[in-house]
Amino acid sequence: MNLSKMITPISITLSQPTPTMALSILTMPIPGSKAAPKKFKGDFTEVKKFIKHYKKLCDYNQVTSNKDRCETVTQYTSHHVTEFIEGLDSYENSDWDALKADILKYYDADLDTKHYKRKDLLSYVKAMRGQCIPTLAAWKKYV
């Protein structure tokens, strides 16, 4: 009896487990790609959406370091906005919470959510009749 004819050869492929890349600052999406936030150019109507999207990306990619969050945000902003952000103390101190608050403040995020009704305007007119507001800063303080 010939054993070589009775035994069927079996091929076994041993594959190495593919290493999965750990999520980090290196796995953040490339600016301009589908997963990346739309480039923020300073428009007050886009600032809240931009910050929200960026925060979700950082959370997903496990970017938890304040320094990394502060440095990476500028990848997704225009040159003009990047220069402004890099000049802020909160950026220099790598304080993400303060930087986020500064961005929302300086790019007037409140303008997008504040909507006045007719009665608000009428009460303002009554209160300010005969008075003048000398500066934009005084107007913002009043509002």
C-alpha positions as a LaTeX table, in Angstrom:
\begin{tabular}{lrrr}
\hline
Residue & $x$ (\AA) & $y$ (\AA) & $z$ (\AA) \\
\hline
Met1 & 0.00 & 0.00 & 0.00 \\
Asn2 & 1.31 & 3.40 & $-1.03$ \\
Leu3 & 0.64 & 5.94 & 1.72 \\
Ser4 & 1.59 & 8.94 & $-0.37$ \\
Lys5 & $-1.47$ & 8.39 & $-2.57$ \\
Met6 & $-3.82$ & 8.08 & 0.41 \\
Ile7 & $-2.76$ & 11.24 & 2.24 \\
Thr8 & $-3.91$ & 14.50 & 0.79 \\
Pro9 & $-1.51$ & 17.36 & 1.40 \\
Ile10 & $-2.96$ & 20.16 & 3.48 \\
Ser11 & $-1.57$ & 23.62 & 3.25 \\
Ile12 & $-1.75$ & 25.66 & 6.40 \\
Thr13 & $-1.07$ & 29.33 & 6.26 \\
Leu14 & $-0.02$ & 30.86 & 9.51 \\
Ser15 & $-0.56$ & 34.54 & 9.43 \\
Gln16 & 0.86 & 36.99 & 11.82 \\
Pro17 & $-1.77$ & 39.17 & 13.48 \\
Thr18 & $-1.72$ & 42.53 & 11.81 \\
Pro19 & $-0.62$ & 45.20 & 14.22 \\
Thr20 & $-3.26$ & 47.83 & 14.75 \\
Met21 & $-2.03$ & 51.36 & 14.92 \\
Ala22 & $-2.68$ & 52.89 & 18.29 \\
Leu23 & $-4.83$ & 55.97 & 18.09 \\
Ser24 & $-2.88$ & 59.14 & 18.74 \\
Ile25 & $-2.04$ & 62.54 & 17.34 \\
Leu26 & $-0.59$ & 60.67 & 14.36 \\
Thr27 & $-3.98$ & 59.24 & 13.41 \\
Met28 & $-5.73$ & 62.60 & 13.24 \\
Pro29 & $-7.20$ & 63.15 & 9.75 \\
Ile30 & $-5.20$ & 65.00 & 7.16 \\
Pro31 & $-6.46$ & 68.57 & 6.69 \\
Gly32 & $-8.80$ & 68.72 & 3.72 \\
Ser33 & $-9.74$ & 65.04 & 3.94 \\
Lys34 & $-13.31$ & 63.86 & 4.37 \\
Ala35 & $-12.95$ & 63.18 & 8.11 \\
Ala36 & $-11.19$ & 66.46 & 8.85 \\
Pro37 & $-13.17$ & 69.50 & 9.99 \\
Lys38 & $-13.81$ & 72.15 & 7.39 \\
Lys39 & $-10.98$ & 74.69 & 7.48 \\
Phe40 & $-11.95$ & 77.38 & 9.99 \\
Lys41 & $-11.45$ & 80.84 & 8.51 \\
Gly42 & $-12.84$ & 82.95 & 11.36 \\
Asp43 & $-16.54$ & 82.97 & 10.49 \\
Phe44 & $-18.64$ & 83.32 & 13.66 \\
Thr45 & $-21.36$ & 81.08 & 12.18 \\
Glu46 & $-18.87$ & 78.19 & 11.89 \\
Val47 & $-16.83$ & 78.47 & 15.09 \\
Lys48 & $-19.03$ & 76.33 & 17.37 \\
Lys49 & $-19.39$ & 73.60 & 14.76 \\
Phe50 & $-15.62$ & 73.65 & 14.16 \\
Ile51 & $-14.77$ & 73.34 & 17.87 \\
Lys52 & $-17.33$ & 70.55 & 18.35 \\
His53 & $-15.99$ & 68.56 & 15.37 \\
Tyr54 & $-12.37$ & 69.07 & 16.45 \\
Lys55 & $-13.15$ & 67.95 & 20.03 \\
Lys56 & $-14.84$ & 64.78 & 18.72 \\
Leu57 & $-11.80$ & 64.01 & 16.55 \\
Cys58 & $-9.46$ & 64.45 & 19.50 \\
Asp59 & $-11.63$ & 62.21 & 21.67 \\
Tyr60 & $-11.89$ & 59.54 & 18.97 \\
Asn61 & $-8.13$ & 59.58 & 18.31 \\
Gln62 & $-7.39$ & 59.63 & 22.03 \\
Val63 & $-5.57$ & 62.94 & 21.88 \\
Thr64 & $-5.88$ & 63.92 & 25.51 \\
Ser65 & $-2.81$ & 66.06 & 26.08 \\
Asn66 & $-3.61$ & 69.77 & 26.29 \\
Lys67 & $-0.39$ & 70.53 & 24.43 \\
Asp68 & $-1.30$ & 68.20 & 21.55 \\
Arg69 & $-4.85$ & 69.56 & 21.33 \\
Cys70 & $-3.60$ & 73.15 & 21.24 \\
Glu71 & $-0.91$ & 72.49 & 18.65 \\
Thr72 & $-3.06$ & 70.32 & 16.36 \\
Val73 & $-6.03$ & 72.68 & 16.14 \\
Thr74 & $-4.02$ & 75.05 & 13.96 \\
Gln75 & $-3.73$ & 72.36 & 11.25 \\
Tyr76 & $-7.41$ & 72.91 & 10.55 \\
Thr77 & $-7.45$ & 76.72 & 10.49 \\
Ser78 & $-6.57$ & 79.31 & 7.86 \\
His79 & $-3.21$ & 81.06 & 8.01 \\
His80 & $-4.79$ & 84.22 & 9.41 \\
Val81 & $-6.61$ & 82.33 & 12.19 \\
Thr82 & $-3.49$ & 80.26 & 12.96 \\
Glu83 & $-1.44$ & 83.41 & 13.51 \\
Phe84 & $-4.09$ & 84.79 & 15.84 \\
Ile85 & $-4.38$ & 81.55 & 17.85 \\
Glu86 & $-0.60$ & 81.21 & 18.19 \\
Gly87 & $-0.51$ & 84.70 & 19.72 \\
Leu88 & $-2.91$ & 83.83 & 22.53 \\
Asp89 & $-1.62$ & 83.18 & 26.06 \\
Ser90 & $-3.81$ & 80.09 & 26.31 \\
Tyr91 & $-2.02$ & 78.62 & 23.27 \\
Glu92 & 1.41 & 79.48 & 24.66 \\
Asn93 & 0.47 & 77.88 & 28.00 \\
Ser94 & $-1.02$ & 74.79 & 26.27 \\
Asp95 & $-4.32$ & 75.25 & 28.12 \\
Trp96 & $-6.92$ & 73.65 & 25.82 \\
Asp97 & $-9.99$ & 74.68 & 27.84 \\
Ala98 & $-8.85$ & 78.31 & 27.93 \\
Leu99 & $-7.90$ & 78.24 & 24.24 \\
Lys100 & $-11.30$ & 76.84 & 23.29 \\
Ala101 & $-12.99$ & 79.59 & 25.34 \\
Asp102 & $-10.76$ & 82.25 & 23.74 \\
Ile103 & $-11.57$ & 81.03 & 20.22 \\
Leu104 & $-15.29$ & 81.09 & 20.96 \\
Lys105 & $-15.01$ & 84.54 & 22.54 \\
Tyr106 & $-12.81$ & 86.24 & 19.95 \\
Tyr107 & $-14.68$ & 84.83 & 16.99 \\
Asp108 & $-18.02$ & 85.96 & 18.48 \\
Ala109 & $-19.73$ & 82.57 & 18.70 \\
Asp110 & $-22.56$ & 84.25 & 20.62 \\
Leu111 & $-23.54$ & 86.21 & 17.52 \\
Asp112 & $-24.69$ & 82.98 & 15.94 \\
Thr113 & $-27.01$ & 82.07 & 18.80 \\
Lys114 & $-28.37$ & 85.44 & 19.90 \\
His115 & $-31.56$ & 86.37 & 18.13 \\
Tyr116 & $-33.57$ & 89.34 & 19.28 \\
Lys117 & $-37.31$ & 89.68 & 19.12 \\
Arg118 & $-39.28$ & 92.82 & 18.34 \\
Lys119 & $-40.07$ & 93.45 & 22.02 \\
Asp120 & $-36.33$ & 93.32 & 22.82 \\
Leu121 & $-35.62$ & 95.96 & 20.23 \\
Leu122 & $-38.46$ & 98.18 & 21.44 \\
Ser123 & $-37.31$ & 98.00 & 25.05 \\
Tyr124 & $-33.76$ & 98.80 & 23.98 \\
Val125 & $-34.91$ & 101.81 & 21.96 \\
Lys126 & $-36.93$ & 103.12 & 24.92 \\
Ala127 & $-34.03$ & 102.68 & 27.32 \\
Met128 & $-31.46$ & 104.25 & 25.01 \\
Arg129 & $-33.54$ & 107.14 & 23.68 \\
Gly130 & $-31.50$ & 110.27 & 24.15 \\
Gln131 & $-28.31$ & 108.37 & 25.03 \\
Cys132 & $-25.45$ & 107.43 & 22.81 \\
Ile133 & $-23.15$ & 104.45 & 22.86 \\
Pro134 & $-19.70$ & 105.80 & 22.10 \\
Thr135 & $-17.85$ & 102.58 & 21.27 \\
Leu136 & $-18.36$ & 99.04 & 20.05 \\
Ala137 & $-17.00$ & 97.81 & 23.39 \\
Ala138 & $-19.75$ & 99.72 & 25.21 \\
Trp139 & $-22.33$ & 98.15 & 22.88 \\
Lys140 & $-21.04$ & 94.64 & 23.60 \\
Lys141 & $-21.08$ & 95.37 & 27.31 \\
Tyr142 & $-24.69$ & 96.53 & 27.13 \\
Val143 & $-25.82$ & 93.55 & 25.10 \\
\hline
\end{tabular}
